[in-house]
């Protein structure tokens, strides 16, 4: 066994404890994605799964399981065996926001998962329909104050889209009506383009098709800086509404009990994947800034985000129950 462990270490593999019959990974790995195909979680998760699998020497099979702002997939992930063959693409919602929205979650984001890496921050963009008479954030604010409640859509209660839009309403002093969709970045865009929604603040990766196709038009970036691929689009602060900096973020986690050696190998390989020049450039083009933290960094980030959004949820008085 000692000789086998030394050989595995030399090959970059992870040897299992004495008595185990395999060296990890020896078969394909399952990655649960908590939103529907076409969502930012899906786009980004699949984009990184292939090179990660190549580095590990095994295929990573992505499985979409949408619903309840990611809670359905999170519950399923929490019940997987902690053997490194079941991973979860956690989100701002599943790991930090949902705990404040639901009186009873079917999982515990702290107790039930092993943190591996804070992967990236996806930029959120405020957008309106191409044919909307609104040409700027100031005009949208004026319209809301003149005409009453504005409607916005999101892929679900507690998503970063929902949080960003709600925070915009607070900062701008507007009454907003939230229209949640089931995992539906595509549905949001359809209704936005059709004029059934006044605006949305959504992840740039998920809105990219609508922006490129010309069906929707960006007004501002809900981030602390302008984005390179949209240099003409101001930040929310530059557009006159400060304090609306809400990136969507994703994290790689596994069920509680994952061996430290596998956890650390995954964090190191994911960092190498995300910081490779070609993929990093592609992520930035999609509106996503790689982070690639270690497990301790993810733990600290999740705790800070939970505090931040817990305060916002209480201020809004919203609940998903």
HUJO-V564742 format. One record per pair of residues at least 4 apart in sequence whose ideal C-beta (glycine too) atoms are under 6 Angstrom apart, sorted by the first residue. I is the first residue (numbers start at 0). J is the second residue. If there is no record, write none. Layout:
i = (I | I)
j = (J | J)
This chain:
i = (0 | 4 | 7 | 7 | 7 | 12 | 13 | 13 | 13 | 13 | 14 | 15 | 21 | 23 | 23 | 24 | 24 | 24 | 27 | 27 | 27 | 28 | 28 | 28 | 29 | 29 | 30 | 30 | 30 | 30 | 31 | 31 | 31 | 31 | 31 | 32 | 32 | 32 | 32 | 32 | 32 | 33 | 33 | 33 | 34 | 34 | 34 | 34 | 34 | 35 | 35 | 35 | 36 | 36 | 37 | 38 | 38 | 39 | 39 | 39 | 39 | 39 | 40 | 40 | 42 | 43 | 44 | 44 | 44 | 45 | 47 | 47 | 48 | 48 | 50 | 51 | 51 | 52 | 52 | 52 | 54 | 64 | 64 | 65 | 66 | 67 | 68 | 68 | 68 | 68 | 68 | 68 | 69 | 69 | 69 | 69 | 70 | 73 | 73 | 74 | 74 | 76 | 77 | 77 | 77 | 79 | 79 | 81 | 81 | 81 | 83 | 86 | 87 | 88 | 89 | 89 | 89 | 89 | 90 | 91 | 91 | 91 | 91 | 91 | 92 | 92 | 92 | 92 | 93 | 94 | 94 | 95 | 95 | 95 | 95 | 96 | 96 | 97 | 97 | 97 | 98 | 99 | 99 | 100 | 100 | 101 | 101 | 102 | 106 | 107 | 111 | 112 | 112 | 113 | 113 | 113 | 113 | 114 | 114 | 114 | 114 | 115 | 115 | 115 | 115 | 115 | 115 | 116 | 116 | 116 | 116 | 116 | 117 | 117 | 117 | 117 | 117 | 117 | 118 | 118 | 118 | 119 | 119 | 119 | 120 | 120 | 120 | 121 | 121 | 121 | 121 | 122 | 122 | 122 | 122 | 123 | 123 | 123 | 123 | 123 | 124 | 124 | 124 | 124 | 125 | 125 | 125 | 126 | 126 | 126 | 126 | 127 | 127 | 127 | 127 | 128 | 128 | 128 | 129 | 129 | 129 | 133 | 133 | 134 | 136 | 136 | 136 | 136 | 137 | 140 | 141 | 142 | 143 | 143 | 148 | 148 | 149 | 149 | 150 | 150 | 150 | 150 | 151 | 151 | 151 | 151 | 152 | 152 | 152 | 152 | 152 | 153 | 153 | 153 | 153 | 154 | 154 | 154 | 154 | 154 | 154 | 155 | 156 | 156 | 156 | 159 | 159 | 159 | 160 | 160 | 162 | 163 | 163 | 163 | 164 | 165 | 166 | 167 | 167 | 168 | 168 | 170 | 170 | 170 | 171 | 180 | 180 | 183 | 184 | 187 | 187 | 188 | 190 | 190 | 191 | 191 | 191 | 192 | 200 | 201 | 201 | 202 | 203 | 204 | 204 | 206 | 207 | 208 | 209 | 209 | 210 | 217 | 219 | 219 | 219 | 220 | 220 | 220 | 221 | 221 | 221 | 222 | 223 | 225 | 226 | 228 | 233 | 233 | 235 | 235 | 236 | 250 | 251 | 253 | 257 | 257 | 266 | 266 | 270 | 273 | 273 | 274 | 274 | 279 | 282 | 282 | 292 | 292 | 305 | 312)
j = (17 | 14 | 12 | 14 | 22 | 22 | 23 | 260 | 261 | 264 | 22 | 19 | 25 | 83 | 261 | 28 | 55 | 57 | 57 | 58 | 60 | 57 | 59 | 84 | 60 | 85 | 48 | 59 | 61 | 86 | 62 | 64 | 72 | 76 | 87 | 40 | 41 | 44 | 61 | 63 | 88 | 69 | 72 | 93 | 38 | 40 | 41 | 65 | 182 | 63 | 65 | 182 | 41 | 63 | 185 | 184 | 205 | 43 | 121 | 202 | 204 | 205 | 44 | 88 | 204 | 204 | 48 | 61 | 88 | 61 | 51 | 272 | 59 | 61 | 272 | 59 | 272 | 57 | 58 | 59 | 268 | 71 | 72 | 182 | 71 | 71 | 92 | 97 | 155 | 156 | 157 | 158 | 73 | 90 | 92 | 93 | 97 | 93 | 106 | 105 | 106 | 87 | 106 | 111 | 254 | 85 | 254 | 254 | 256 | 257 | 261 | 253 | 252 | 249 | 93 | 94 | 250 | 252 | 249 | 95 | 96 | 159 | 247 | 248 | 96 | 97 | 157 | 158 | 97 | 108 | 301 | 301 | 304 | 305 | 308 | 157 | 308 | 101 | 104 | 157 | 108 | 309 | 312 | 157 | 319 | 319 | 320 | 320 | 111 | 111 | 255 | 252 | 255 | 253 | 255 | 257 | 262 | 252 | 294 | 297 | 298 | 251 | 252 | 262 | 265 | 266 | 294 | 251 | 266 | 269 | 292 | 297 | 250 | 290 | 292 | 296 | 297 | 300 | 249 | 250 | 251 | 287 | 289 | 290 | 246 | 248 | 288 | 202 | 204 | 247 | 287 | 203 | 222 | 226 | 286 | 163 | 200 | 202 | 221 | 245 | 203 | 206 | 217 | 220 | 200 | 218 | 219 | 199 | 206 | 215 | 217 | 131 | 133 | 198 | 216 | 191 | 192 | 194 | 213 | 214 | 216 | 138 | 139 | 138 | 218 | 219 | 238 | 239 | 239 | 171 | 145 | 146 | 149 | 173 | 174 | 176 | 175 | 197 | 176 | 178 | 196 | 197 | 164 | 175 | 198 | 199 | 178 | 187 | 190 | 196 | 199 | 158 | 160 | 161 | 179 | 158 | 160 | 180 | 182 | 183 | 184 | 179 | 161 | 179 | 319 | 163 | 245 | 247 | 200 | 201 | 245 | 200 | 221 | 245 | 200 | 315 | 243 | 171 | 243 | 173 | 175 | 240 | 242 | 243 | 240 | 186 | 187 | 187 | 205 | 191 | 199 | 209 | 195 | 196 | 196 | 199 | 215 | 214 | 221 | 205 | 206 | 247 | 286 | 285 | 286 | 210 | 211 | 212 | 214 | 215 | 215 | 232 | 233 | 235 | 238 | 226 | 232 | 234 | 235 | 243 | 245 | 244 | 244 | 234 | 286 | 284 | 237 | 238 | 240 | 243 | 241 | 297 | 269 | 257 | 261 | 262 | 293 | 294 | 291 | 289 | 291 | 279 | 291 | 289 | 287 | 289 | 296 | 297 | 309 | 317)
